[in-house]
Amino acid sequence: MDNALHSEVQGIKWPALPGGAGAARLATLFQLEQTQWWPEQQIRQHQFKQISTLLQHCAQHVPYYRKLLGASFKPGNLEQQWLKIPILTRDKIQQAGNTLSSERIPETQGKARLQRTSGSTGKPIETLGTDITLFFWNVFTLRDHLWHHRDLTKKLAVIRYTEDERAQAPSGMLAKNWGQATQGLYNTGNSAVLSIFTPVSEQVAWLQSQAPEYLLTHPSVLKEIAIYCQNMNIKLPSLQEVRTISESLPDGLRDLCNKVWGVPLIDMYSTVELGYLALQCPEHNHYHVQSEGVFIEVLDDNDKPCAPGETGRVIVTSLHNFAFPLIRYEVGDYAEMGEPCSCGRGLPVIKRILGRYRNMLRTESGEVKYPKLGIQDLYKIAPVQQFQALQLSLSEIEINLVLDRPLTKTEKETFHNKFQKSFGPDFHIEIKQVGSISRSTNGKYEEFLSKL
């Protein structure tokens, strides 16, 4: 494997001299290569130094926190005061609106950009990110590549959500590199992207035609692809590794990928609003918290920290978002804490993640595909607090919505038309307003649940 760095200086091929953003990513990655081996307590001390700086900014420039923290806020002894800061829920974010946005973003943080997510509890929210939060996203992507020794000169296939019409079947969208994280830093192989809403049979045909060494997609999609290949005896001989994102990993999927294709599965834990939360250890199947970007607490029902082996709510503080600070933010997932890792890294261990899982949609024609929900736009129709779609049969879809008021006739018709367009004319759509939506017995929240 020869992941040669890209050199910006004419005539200098080796050692390479990267420039611009690539050099900054590499310099930060160099720091992360050191900090991952620090003792956990040393990492925590530096996290709170960064949090202290962030909270001072919040107290001055973020209306929500200015009111919460008070004008007399002093960051001294922050660790001792930490548990007194109230947990920020999605309901509170929806209610706070623009008061969580910073009135003044430091110029060196770069431009702010809107981020929309349905989240792991089906509650849509809007936040802001900056050039800096995107920068750290790219750096942690590089860390993941290096941890798992990927050959960046090979081909990457991606099956995920995209609004770009060029990603439609049968050809998908082609690119000459692996994306922003490696751009200008490594000379990578090509990548190919296919819309996640493509039927599974067409996804497999596309993978056969592209013959990638690496595949990135959602666990629910990967599971159906693997089952289809197993049933049809399709091997995908070029494939070396699969990666999963966005949903919690179902039991048995790692073994299924190894059985069908003989390849490992590497999972990662991230959210739109926070970036990377944890990456899979290079030596084990559990996860290491990305402590240089986030401070994570896993709390029990009494808001006490969970010990290794205990499962609790995931509470996250983003260390570098000065545009829309998320302090002690409850993401809606549950996780099981793990013992310190035998690999020697001081980054805390998460043994298991219980978050969002999405079933696949099945049609009368026999197609299996990822359901197109468009949850991010629900708030434009009415103030939706929580959402879930149920497939009751091959022709029936039930939409459950949680709101703090009844839907108007116009809103209900708008929702009906939206979901009819999403699922297609062959489905009967019924809209229901409910008081709450609970998790499944295994702790997962399923925003699309198939009863078939």
Steps between C-alpha positions, in 0.01 A plus 500: 500500500649833394284794615727765353442857616427762236774763463410862419858596408589455136779251447483361855345154501663352809490583783175675406434858606120542543357848494198697619216314667670166442801605706273625780315167507828313513633722783185440706512128425859497630370637833225238511755226446657612829189578705335162437765342725458745788345368825126563510531751783753708304263502202215609727703791642561634150135449406393721790752767404331516161150486653591789731591716199178397325283581804654845534398562139151364573453723805581808292358428155232226515165625642385158621818439700535861610167457680579146619850567631442854626710811456720405796610168347859410586665198334717410799466145644287411200513124559346547846219715357446293189211282616306811603470611135157378382485236227398639160225289341362514146177644639699786655682561170169516315365745757817712520508575128751770404600569862748210473674670208805713572462876451868516407696216349880548518625586151760224511221242540401565137154500346192359671282245318156359575474137617166317501444164658221269607732357763492167677160566659312622194490857635616739224726788601709768330850595613798684354849375421809694394808454285676385818248228585526378139879507530491271804255270319762459226783445747311223681422343162874488433560347843249225416676429169839475670376297794364235265789511250286562193667506163384840379614426145214251462138566403233609747127436446243694703128429527337776701255788496579767242294769330722489192303351209825375348510232772197318360517144365622337289832692478508708816737793541877468445783705652879496471566499876362381836362838607596806703700326772763367261474770232825691455677265739496150353487384139207262540321262272160577349171495687146425388175605669153346463174630645392305808144485364604261220343150530738245651517287186620804303747591776661157467514526120666842540758361745579220255557752221711735717708224665611714799749398766313702768128551563339763725126486579234468773468178704140440386606528134809285549298227667262471202789511250678220686184286522432555129857402409481195726175384340628563147854372574659835401854542638623855413860371475671842502344606831746537791298682768155640572430805716171595663361837605191680630315210671566259784657170399267196517625180662656255258577741216879476548481121480271516196745721306786267587296195397374641167805697383779416745551868594503693830237757596618830651231708671508864609282719720422850381214750475433789262496757779808374691726329247695192611421371848687168495702286259551125507825396665763374254540182706149430635133536408424758769528877455734776619346838583654775285587703807690767308168606344230414755456440872263205552312401814293181527248554781249278677138596577621697803751699289793315659795384282474139388776255590645253249233245410213739576275653233380860512406811304765661280567865595742690274679834514649620170838658573541724196160627386489872582207567262242274666651364822358168617582461869397176674276415206293181525521351151227239561723193482593246766846347537682246713829612650806276473817433697825677400625349175788254482628688191641760740304803377368729773192590297193374693335180379138454394422130474162524329278772349121488499378772269289533190420203282299505181322201347476460123187564295349204313264534203243272334732463200763340726736799517692573820627855542592768751188708580505863390363695797620862468480546877726806496225708336207402724539805722420722199146359495427492876703501827567125504665384822534130410434279200467135404377320187363144522462260209194295595473301177619505138247776435456686832717765668411663833665833586514588872572861596553653843403870526392729783180599315254343255581508130291729284314350208744666258806370691363147504435513126852636441654216704288246314607634159865508607506138615290380209766644270780344709357148520322495166141458375484129589484576873203616705629769742337564838611795715461465878575745779630318812615601847846342485710243314700249702811300422500133413568238768870491405538874562509618138286776358360395163391795288375258233366173637381213282242263647552250217 
